[in-house]
Amino acid sequence: MPQQKQKRKILFVCSANLNRSPTFEKFFKIKLSDKYDIRSAGTYYGYPYQINKDILDWADKVYVMDLSHSKFIYEKYPDSFHKIQIVGVSDQYDAESPELIRLIEFWYLTTIGKEGL
């Protein structure tokens, strides 16, 4: 019996986990859930799904929205810093807004769609 390949685990991170990272999570779950396990988290204390050591250990790759999230992980969880890639989406978009979806689609097509997550 052939062994089933384990899905890569991808984490998207923004500040509060209210707009950007949950929208990325939803987009990629729709598009790529057959190949990847996808979650999202935030760096701000007191919000649901706050980033922690367990979720960083779970993730194979961590996509952060901006430099402040990268710095946060570097300072609090330096052992996970090698997993990080910065997406570069500012915090001006509402969750699932058409503008944010278009940016995610563009990012997917120009970077991830060519290489994989």
N, C-alpha and C positions, 0 to 999 in steps of 0.2 A: 504494500500500500504506500503510495507516494506521500512524503511528509509535506504538510501545508506550510507555505512560507509565512513567517510571522510579519504582521503589518508594522511598518515604521510608525513611531509615535511622534506626533507633531504638536507643539504648544505655541499658541499665539498669545502675546502679552501686550497689554496697554496699561493705562493708569488705573482706572476704576473697574475695568471689565464690564462696561455698560454699552459702549458704542463700537469702537474699532475692533478689538479682538473677538467679541462675540459674532460680529458680522463676518470677519474672516473665517471663524470656526464654522458658521453655518454655510457659507459659500463653499468651502472646501469639503465639508461633509456631504453636500449635495453632489459635488463634482468628483470627489476622489475617495469616498468612504470604503470602496472595495479594496483600496491599496494602503490606506493610512488610518490610524486611530488619531483623531483630532480633538483637542481641547483648547480652552482659553482660560486666562487668569489675569488678574490685575496686580499692580504693585502697591496700591493704596491700602492702608490698614482700615479695617472696618467694613469693607465691601465684600459681597459674596465672592467666592472663588479667588481668594487672595493667593498669590504665588507663595510657595513654600518649598522646602527641601524635597519633600516627597514627590511633588509634581515635577520638579526639575529633574530628579533622579529617574522618574518615569519617562521623560521625554528624550527622544533621540536627537531632536532638533528644536530650537527655540527661536521663533521669529518675534522680535520686539518691534514696536511701532516707531520708536525714536531713541536717540542717544541717552535720554534720562533713564529709560528702562534698562538699557545695557549697563549703565553706571550702577543702577540699583542692584542688579544681579551680581556685578563684579564685586561690589562692596559687601553684600550680605552672603552671597553664595559663590565664592570665587572658583570652587571646583566645577561649577557648571558653565563657567564663562566660555569655554571652548565650543559650546553648542549653539551660541548666539549668532544670529544674522539680523541686521537692522533693515526693516522694510522701508521706513521713511514716509510715514503717513501722519500728518499733524492732527491734533485733537480739535478739529473744527466741524466734524461731520456727525450727524445723527445716525443712530443705529439703522442699518439697512436703507439708508438714503440712496437715491439713484446716483448721486455724485460719488459716494463711497464705493458702491458696487462697481461703478465704471473704473475707479482707481484699482480695485482688487482685480478686476478682469484684465486691465492693462498690465499690472504687475505679474499676474499669472502668465499671460501670453508672452511677455518679454523676458521673463526670468525663469520662473518655475516650470512653465509649460515646456520649456526646452530642456531643462535639466532634471526635473522631478524635485519633489520636496526633500 
